Amino acid sequence: MKFETAAVHAGEGPVLSDGGSGDVVVPIHLSSTFARRDVAKPTGGYEYSRSGNPTRGALEQKLAAIENARFGLAFASGLAAETTVALTLLKKDDHVVAFDDLYGGTRRLFGHVFEENFGITFSYVDARDAENVKAALRDTTRLVWLESPTNPLIRLCDIRKIAGIAHDAGVPVVVDNTFASPFFQHPLTLGADIVVHSTTKYINGHSDSVGGAVMLSDEALYRRIRYNQNAAGAILSPFDSFLVARGIKTLALRMEQHQKNAIAVARYLEGHKKVSAVYYPGLPSHPQHALAKKQMEGFSGMLSFEIRGGKRAALRFLRSLRLFSLAESLGGVESLIEHPATMTHASVPKAEREKVGVTDALIRVSVGIENTGDLIADLDQAFGETGS
Ligand SMILES: *Cc1c(COP(=O)(O)O)cnc(C)c1O
């Protein structure tokens, strides 16, 4: 099954046999527990909704199918998915090599929970150069953690190359694929061992559910993560599972439109005199455009740019927009815009932030699926409000 077909059909489909009701959409099974006839025989394999639920199970099959994985798991949030992966693979005194341009919440989880409380150490490296990952590996390294493209600087790393380096050292690789979405990038096919997503973003796509996902093909590892998901309890609710499964059905259509609009907005920004830099992998000026073309199947809908005039101009510009909502998060049908230095990345110390390149002039855009001309007209009028 190709992507669009799997997105619609995987995990779902009418049960036409006697006793089936013919629903073409998976029902929302709200029951917290499941009755059985015999003590040793859970009906349909279901016992208690934390350990397994039919609506979540349908979503998990869909998640696996769209990421070219054998197994999928649905979590209460992207960070719940990340936490469960980390607590499955890591223990005290272990070491992790991670990309230095990570989602702010991931940095907080690693630094303030796993490092401070559990004595796990992290080396953050510029993974744009795979050699930096190699140089950071230690005898105690148990995990390489990547994002590509990254947030908010839209940097890429060569997943295939880094997976090769990590595997030579016997270290598994996790890729947070949230920004590309499973429509535009398949890290497992590139050699990664585990993919994590915040389904809150593109996968659900309608800014009305917080959730996370883990996809992988190694059965033993899947069983361990699943065991810990149940042990820790970080599951997605039946209603959210329904919403995410519904969102996935239009993921291909949405991503095409996100990308079309993002290319138009990136080109517009690149030609604007009040913009000093645009970061979008679909632009030939992006330093990793060639890698993006090789590794991704498209460029997605996320971009960032630097406005001339620093923080003052940035805040003025953001206040003047009418269509783009000033909000954290991304990947929804509506265009969102934000100021990483004071919003999503406020928890990263200023010195560290600036070392990586998250300056006060940086603005991050999640380009929605609205009409292209309307979006550009809104940006244009907001630039007009920033003065010269
Ligand atoms: C939002 C996000 C997360 C965290 O997901 P939540 O659903 O908010 O917990 C992790 N990684 C990336 C890249 C994100 O954008």
The ligand as an SDF file (V2000), in Angstrom:
LIG
                    3D

 15 15  0  0  0  0  0  0  0  0999 V2000
    6.1900   19.7150   20.0260 C   0  0  0  0  0  0  0  0  0  0  0  0
    7.4050   18.9130   19.8380 C   0  0  0  0  0  0  0  0  0  0  0  0
    7.7710   17.9240   20.7500 C   0  0  0  0  0  0  0  0  0  0  0  0
    6.9890   17.6650   22.0310 C   0  0  0  0  0  0  0  0  0  0  0  0
    5.7100   17.1890   21.7750 O   0  0  0  0  0  0  0  0  0  0  0  0
    4.4590   17.4480   22.7420 P   0  0  0  0  0  0  0  0  0  0  0  0
    3.3410   16.7790   22.0310 O   0  0  0  0  0  0  0  0  0  0  0  0
    4.2910   18.9220   22.8760 O   0  0  0  0  0  0  0  0  0  0  0  0
    4.7850   16.8160   24.0500 O   0  0  0  0  0  0  0  0  0  0  0  0
    8.9130   17.1900   20.4920 C   0  0  0  0  0  0  0  0  0  0  0  0
    9.6650   17.4110   19.4050 N   0  0  0  0  0  0  0  0  0  0  0  0
    9.3500   18.3620   18.5010 C   0  0  0  0  0  0  0  0  0  0  0  0
   10.2330   18.5650   17.3120 C   0  0  0  0  0  0  0  0  0  0  0  0
    8.2210   19.1480   18.6830 C   0  0  0  0  0  0  0  0  0  0  0  0
    7.9320   20.0940   17.7930 O   0  0  0  0  0  0  0  0  0  0  0  0
  1  2  1  0
  2  3  1  0
  2 14  2  0
  3  4  1  0
  3 10  2  0
  4  5  1  0
  5  6  1  0
  6  7  2  0
  6  8  1  0
  6  9  1  0
 10 11  1  0
 11 12  2  0
 12 13  1  0
 12 14  1  0
 14 15  1  0
M  END
$$$$
